[in-house]
Amino acid sequence: MLAFILRRLAQALFVIAAMLVIVFFGVNVVGDPIYMLISPEMDQQQIAETARALGLDRPIWEQFLVFLKNAAQGDLGRSFVHGESAIKLILHRMPATLELAFVALVLAIVIGLPLGLYAGLKPESRLSRFIMAVSILGFSLPTFWVGLMLILTFAVGLGWLPATGRGPTVSILGLETSLLSLKGWQHVALPALNLALLKISLVIRLARAGAREAALMDYVKFARAKGLSQSRIIGVHILKNIMIPIVTVLGLEFGSLVAFSVVTETIFAWPGMGRLLLEAITRLDRPVIVAYVMVVVVLFVTINLLVDLVYSALDPRVRLTEATS
Amino acid sequence: MKTFSANGLKALKLAILAAPVMTIASLASAQELKIGLSAELSSLDPHYHNLTPNNMLARHIYEPLVGQDEKQALKPLLAESWKAIDDTTWEFKLRKNVKFHDGTPFTADDVIATMQRAPNVPKSPSSFSAYVRGKEFTKVDDFTVRVKTATPAPLVPTDLSTFGIIPAKCKDTTTEDFNLGKCTTGGTGAYKQAEYVAGDRVVLTPNESYWGGKEPWSKVTFRMITSAPTRVAALLAGDLDVIENVPTSDVARLKGDAKLSVASTVSNRVIYFHMDHFREVSPFIKGKDGSEIKNPLRNLKVRQALSMAINRPGIVDRIMEKEAIPAGQLLPDGFFGTSKKLKPVAFDLNGAKKLLAEAGYPNGFKMKLHGPTNRYLNDTKIIEAVAQMFSRLGIETEVETLPSANFFTRASQGGQGNVPEFSFILVGWGAGTGESSDSLKALLATFDPAKGMGATNRGRYSNPTFDAKVDEALRTVDDAKRDAALAEAMEISMNDVGLIPTHYQLNTWASRKGVKVLARTDEYTLATGIRKD
């Protein structure tokens, strides 16, 4: 197990280093941030002064060396726009995004799993067909459109929920959360649902496919023959076996929920890191873009690792192969 | 992104039509004001970043010496009066009995401290140094400050209207500490900083002892909502009382809503086309057969023909949905330094064809137009429409739009030897100072880094007669004479078609009934200009 983790860590470090180089040079060919930052009324002298202050007057390889030197000390640079540490800015906005992604993930499981199971166990019923049809919509409707529709229906039309923003936050163990108040839940409901829509459909499809396959397996027949109750067969034997692919996929999907909730955060004015990224891209705030990608890479690598560990906990065969290899 | 916002708006419209019963939730407290901003600010430090949302927010807390009214005419603020003693000396008389938020009295020392800090904020992405550069500030007594310049500087009061005065105690406060509200002395403004969540909101509370009288709001929350359809939806849902920058396609709908009111005024922002004046052969212009030809844009008749071929009322009516005004110069009529003689060039396709033939291009040529996406209202649609208008003139046009980040770099220095890359571009310009000298100096004066002229002259237009006039205006302290000189410079450049203005945008705000917004030309949304009806 230890060798396994060490090997994964070495791979991760390589991926991070490669991404660092690609992203740094990638964002540097896009354009000159000076024209995005400086007030258009400023003259050439001012433009030159600002370029000097931000280190943009130096050749690209020199900027890269400075960046590497700072990165080695854990400093990924200061935001051109905000003047603060890019990592700090991202970490500051991360709790809001994590919260949103977490609620979306829970929604995906709570809604998707039972529906998918039902559709898998009773594939011919009318309700199952309806569920599958709706899940196709979940896949194909664009997020921003669904988001606007949710706002117009529940906030503008019915007036049940607030249209935008995050509820009041409280700090627990240093982590800011808005999930401890009713108001917080009212605010998170629509954006989380919007973000979860695609994942719900995904879980429905996975659970259905898994359940259909598992229902025909010998161990299910055996359990039936033993006279086990229907709920035990579904709840323990089938569910546990179909969970493996679902956990794998959802683990990775959680990463993408956190990293790419840009559209949902923008539509719902959710103060998370997705909006920060969008803002950084439009204003060419290079340090923030680079730091963001780095955070995302680390996040994915970590999640992958965790998924592997959970996977081995769920499926004893994985543990056995690791032990013998 | 283009389809994102366009479809979003369409979706919004559809859904609004489909929801006949709209409920405007009643507000928790009538005293509280919630405003939806369209852009994010980068800091609450008033001297860190010369950026519209920053300056606008800072205006509530830290007041400048000189104010700008809703039409950007200068008005007394922390300076009660000012006058030029001679061509190179200005004297400012400060307002007495003004106190900072914690009760510290405001004096000339605070002005001097501000002038030391404003140009020197570390890591500033766009500093205020240009407004302080070349000026020597001296305290005469507690309520008199003199400004000495090396050369005649008529724009000193205008320059000093761009940034706020901070208390001397906070002159070493860092930008981060300003964001955290650690400058506890505060400013002299009508509002105090209560909360700042970067990228989300700014909360202000009224200054009970404001010298100009107490504000009617118990609390003002500015929420940053960059997605336009969301901003509109949040107003309709009653989450917000006021929104700025209403998308043009929603204005008519909101005007028709009995529960809302809409306020608008002409903006200081002109949308115009800049063209290649400096290359013998322009990279994006070819003959009809694809051969290389001499740059036709250097011919006045061609430029006049292009300007005449643009149907400005058509653009305003159809694309801008009447939320714009046809433009004949760089600032709308009535602004300081504009000409009374210049009118928008009338649409005349036959006249344009004749001019083009006279210039030696009876069959036209091929040209590629460039423009940014999502930078100005309906920018892509405008450039596509103009391309079609040019096609009717016989010029085969192609359009390429680029993301702003890419476009402005290439448009400014993308060509060989760091010169502007494109032949014909759509751009916009907002005159932050509210008069025309900045526009003329930056957009049309001969490009000269040493003199700071023509910094945004992306067509490298150069006309010695015009340069001399601008130079004269920039040295004339007398307002009436300067106004006349600027107007003359404007006429010279517009008659020479240095660039082609198309329209001025309108700035539009929407609010729930009972809340009245004072529309401003500078796009500022100021709580001090929002009142209960």
Interface residues (C-beta under 8 A of the other chain):
Chain A: V30 G31 D32 P33 Y35 M36 L37 I38 S39 P40 E41 M42 D43 Q44 Q45 Q46 I47 A48 E49 T50 A53 L54 R78 F80 V81 H82 G83 E84 L89 H92 R93 P142 F144 W145 L148 M149 I151 L152 T153 A155 V156 G157 L158 G159 P162 A163 T164 G165 R166 V263 T266 I267 F268 A269 P271 R275 L276 L278 E279 I281 T282 R283 L284
Chain B: F4 N7 G8 A11 L12 A15 I16 A19 V21 M22 T23 A25 E40 S42 S43 Y48 H49 N50 L51 P122 K123 S124 P125 S126 S127 S129 A130 T175 E176 V197 A198 G199 D200 R201 R223 M224 I225 T226 S227 P229 T230 A233 A234 L236 A237 G238 D239 P403 S404 A405 N406 F407 F408 T409 R410 S412 Q413 W429 G430 G432 T433 D438 A442 P449 G452 M453 A455 T456
